[in-house]
Structure formats: structure tokens, C-alpha cells
């Protein structure tokens, strides 16, 4: 298989996500986050926020939606039977609160091979309704068993 390195730089259209108060509460409860800013509207407002504050890793909810369009892109030739999650990382630059409208785009940043492993890396950029960046994600997925040609 020849890796589709010509797809480096390919971008994907934005996916939008409306941040809901109950989704923040549910996520915070699921990950064991006890900070009242994520559960108690009065506490969040008393701290100066318009609504509940999403925990930082809530980014996997709004940015992770871009995994589908990228990983299921037939031009990338990803063999799902051999796919493993390699890594992910986030750089946060703003808080997300209930009521925000987050728009996330993705770009293929690297496709390379090492031995019998193919590495597919992409970056997501999430902005809020004001045009402010709130999170940049880096995602690495590895496909095992790729032959050298």
C-alpha cells in the first residue's frame, strides 16, 4: 500500500456543537469532576461566568466529533481492523461555557510510515461563536501491518 501522503494539508468542513448545561453536568459526573463550576449554576455565576463551565477535557465531546469525517475518509485508505489510537493532545486558549456554539474544523497534518506502522495525524481547531479559539487538538492514529512498497 502506498500511503496517501498527497492528502497532507487536506481540510474538512466545520462541525458545529451547541454546548448544553446538562451535557456539561453529565460529562463532569462521568469523569468524577466535583468542581461546583461544572455542576452548580449559582456557583458558576457567582464566580463571574455566564453559565456552567465545561471541564477542559470536554473538548473530546465537541472536537472528537471530527474523528468520523477524517477516519472514514476513503481517500485516506485506513484499515479499521488494524487501527489503534496512538495519542491525542490539547492546547486550550479559552473557557467553554453552557450556551457556547463551538465550530470545529480538521486538517491532515502528517501521514508517514515507520516499519509496518502507518501514522495518520490531524489537528482540530475549535472556535466559539465570538470567533475565539478555545481548543486546538492533535490526534494520532496508527494502522498496523502496513507493507512497504
N, C-alpha and C positions, 0 to 999 in steps of 0.2 A: 504494500500500500504506500502510495506517495502522499505524504501529509499535505493538506490544502493550505500551505503557508501563504498563498496568494490572498487568503481571507483575513490576514492580519490587517487590522485597521477597519474592518467591516463594522458598521454600527447598526443598531437595532432601534426601531421606534420606541418612544416612551410608553411606559405603562403607568397609569395613574392609580393612586391609592388614597382613599379618604380615611384618615385616622380617626377611629371611633373610641370614645371613652371606655366602653365596655371591653373592647379589644385590648386596650392598654391594661385594664384590670385583670382580664383573663390571662394575658401574657405574663404579667408580673406575678400572679398567683402560680402559674405553671412553672416558672423558674425560681420560685421561692424568694422573690424580691419583696421585702417588707417595708421599704421606704414609703411613708404616707403620701408622698408626692405622686405616687403611681396608683394609689387606691382611694384617697380621700380628697374630694373636690375642694372642700373648705380649706384643707391644709395647703393644697397647691395654690389656691387663690391668695391665701394669707402669705405665702412665700413670694407672691408677685407674678404668678403665672396665670394665663387666661383660663387654663383648664388643666386636666391631669397631664403630667409629664410622662412621656414614654421612656422606659429604661433604654439605655444606649443600644443593647443588642436587639431591641425591637426592629432594628434595621433589617434583620433577616426576614421579617414579615413583609415590609414594603419593597426592599431591594431584591430579596430572594425570588420574587415573582419573575424576575428576568431570567432565571435559570432555564425555564421551559423554552422560550424562544431561542436561546443560544444553544442549549444542549440538543434540542430537537431539530436544529437547522440541518437539513440534509446535505448542504454544501460542506459541512464540517466532517462528515463521514465518521461520526462517533459510534463505536460498537458498545452499546449499553451493557451487554453481557460481560464486558471486560472493564467497565468504568468504575473507578473508585474516586472518592472525594479526597483531594490532596491537601488543600489549605484554603483558608479564607482569612481576610483581614479587613479591618475598617478604620477609616480616619473620619472622626466626627468633627463637624465645624459649627454645629448649632443644635439646639434642643428641638425635639419634635413634641408637640402637644396635641391633645384631642382637638379635632376641628381642622387640623392642617390637611392640606391636599398635597401629597408628595408625588412627584413625577420622576420616574427613574428610567434612564437610558443605559445601554450597554455597548461596549466596544471590545472586539477581539484584540488583545494586546500582544499575544505571543502564541505560536504553535511551534513546538520543537520536539525532537526525538532524542532520547538517551537510551542506548541499548535497545531493549524491546518495549520501551515505555514511550508513549506519546503524551506530551503535556500541552493542555489547552488552557490558556489563561485569558481571562477577560476582566474588565473593570466596569463597575456600575457607578453612575453618578446620580445622586438623588437631590432634588431641589424642592423647596416648598412653594406655596402659592405666591410668595413675595419675590421669587427668583433667587432666594438664598440657598446656597449649597448646605445640606445638612449632613451628608454622608457620602464618602467615596469607598466603594468596596472593591477588593481584589479577590478573585476566585480562581483556584487552580483545580483542574480535574485531570486525572491520569487514566489513560487507556493502556491496559496491559496487553502483552502479546502482539505487539506491532512488529512486523518483519521489516528488515532493512532492504530497500530496493535500490 
